[in-house]
Amino acid sequence: MLVGLALALPPVSTSAQEAKIDAATSAAGTIAVELNRLEPLETGCRLYVVVDNRTRTPFSTLQLDLVLFRTDGVVDQRFFVDLAPLRKDKRIVKLFEIDNVKCSDLGSLLVNDVNECRSDKEAVADCLSLLTVSSLAPAKLLK
């Protein structure tokens, strides 16, 4: 009876099957966006953003639609930033300055949408789903 049960169980994955799953997973990948640091300026706040393109696709354009919320939760402003160019499997740091906003007044940034997303060859659909967001800064980065 035990032999019959063992034969009825599905076979254990072969290394070839596992390799196909790993290849499919890594081909899709993610683009990790981290708000890493806020630096006070006389005219506003400088944002240090770490972008880790964990895909196998180089991007010529990755324009985010961002909404800035103050610490009291009120929307302050909306703006666009381009994180590209992004090479495949590469981590980079981008700097952005926001005028007329103190770093201490910045509560969170919302990735409202991806305005434009292009690989080196063509437009890429649904880049928002590729993004993962995090923050090491006092302000949060949300999606």
Legacy VTK file of the C-alpha trace (Angstrom):
# vtk DataFile Version 3.0
C-alpha trace
ASCII
DATASET POLYDATA
POINTS 143 float
0.000 0.000 0.000
2.833 2.412 0.749
4.367 1.726 -2.657
1.075 2.657 -4.358
0.941 5.936 -2.402
4.490 6.815 -3.375
3.705 6.240 -7.046
0.576 8.394 -6.811
2.518 11.402 -5.531
3.641 13.938 -8.113
7.274 13.590 -9.161
9.876 15.808 -7.516
10.974 18.751 -9.678
13.981 18.121 -11.826
16.810 20.604 -11.979
15.800 21.474 -15.561
12.292 22.420 -14.389
13.732 24.463 -11.533
16.084 26.234 -13.953
13.114 27.245 -16.153
11.307 28.712 -13.134
14.418 30.598 -11.997
15.052 31.924 -15.500
11.450 33.112 -15.847
11.528 34.768 -12.422
14.817 36.555 -12.988
13.816 37.659 -16.492
10.845 39.571 -15.087
12.592 40.866 -11.961
11.790 44.098 -10.159
12.976 47.661 -10.017
13.625 48.542 -6.386
13.289 52.245 -5.566
14.516 53.359 -2.156
14.270 56.838 -0.658
17.644 56.664 1.047
18.428 60.092 2.456
17.091 63.637 2.807
19.551 66.526 2.824
18.407 69.994 3.936
19.263 72.833 1.543
18.801 76.577 1.907
16.143 76.484 -0.808
14.492 73.140 0.002
15.393 69.476 0.293
17.662 67.137 -1.685
16.465 63.531 -2.047
18.875 60.643 -2.523
17.112 57.809 -4.322
18.701 54.378 -4.811
17.400 52.536 -7.864
18.219 48.859 -8.309
17.214 47.507 -11.717
16.910 43.794 -10.951
15.556 43.040 -14.408
17.387 42.026 -17.541
15.970 45.050 -19.346
17.827 48.335 -19.772
15.485 51.341 -19.509
15.988 54.569 -21.462
13.031 56.217 -19.679
11.392 55.557 -16.326
9.417 58.661 -15.410
7.539 58.540 -12.115
4.551 60.700 -11.185
5.204 61.556 -7.518
2.961 63.252 -4.968
4.556 64.851 -1.914
2.619 64.775 1.366
3.602 66.978 4.303
3.982 65.495 7.783
0.360 66.472 8.527
-0.812 64.277 5.619
-1.816 67.178 3.340
-0.773 67.035 -0.319
1.900 69.628 -0.983
2.824 69.157 -4.633
2.991 66.806 -7.572
6.062 66.417 -9.779
7.754 64.058 -12.219
11.221 62.496 -11.984
13.042 60.344 -14.511
15.089 57.565 -12.932
16.626 56.485 -16.258
18.884 55.591 -17.840
18.922 52.254 -16.037
21.226 49.480 -17.131
20.103 45.896 -16.609
21.081 44.285 -13.304
22.573 47.614 -12.088
22.158 49.747 -8.968
22.455 53.547 -9.152
21.874 56.651 -7.006
19.858 59.620 -8.290
19.602 63.039 -6.636
16.553 65.303 -6.847
15.949 68.699 -5.311
12.561 69.911 -4.141
12.339 73.677 -3.756
10.394 75.461 -1.013
9.938 72.323 1.136
11.966 71.672 4.277
13.085 68.073 4.677
11.519 68.080 8.152
8.125 68.920 6.555
8.280 65.997 4.102
6.049 63.208 5.454
5.858 60.866 2.485
6.151 60.511 -1.263
3.605 58.513 -3.207
4.466 56.902 -6.533
1.141 57.914 -8.045
1.899 56.290 -11.392
4.571 55.627 -13.983
4.146 58.374 -16.555
6.472 56.888 -19.176
8.472 53.662 -19.321
10.669 52.650 -22.248
13.338 50.044 -22.759
16.135 50.796 -25.192
13.859 49.436 -27.943
10.188 50.041 -27.098
7.539 51.161 -24.615
7.153 48.789 -21.666
3.636 48.100 -20.391
2.720 48.213 -16.689
6.072 49.314 -15.252
4.273 50.228 -12.029
3.928 46.513 -11.266
7.734 46.125 -11.583
8.380 48.712 -8.851
9.043 47.877 -5.236
9.471 50.834 -2.896
11.086 51.399 0.499
12.626 54.150 2.591
15.566 54.510 4.952
14.835 58.234 5.316
12.448 59.736 7.892
9.884 60.248 5.103
8.098 57.212 3.667
8.063 56.156 0.016
4.743 54.535 -0.918
3.214 52.970 -4.005
LINES 1 144
143 0 1 2 3 4 5 6 7 8 9 10 11 12 13 14 15 16 17 18 19 20 21 22 23 24 25 26 27 28 29 30 31 32 33 34 35 36 37 38 39 40 41 42 43 44 45 46 47 48 49 50 51 52 53 54 55 56 57 58 59 60 61 62 63 64 65 66 67 68 69 70 71 72 73 74 75 76 77 78 79 80 81 82 83 84 85 86 87 88 89 90 91 92 93 94 95 96 97 98 99 100 101 102 103 104 105 106 107 108 109 110 111 112 113 114 115 116 117 118 119 120 121 122 123 124 125 126 127 128 129 130 131 132 133 134 135 136 137 138 139 140 141 142
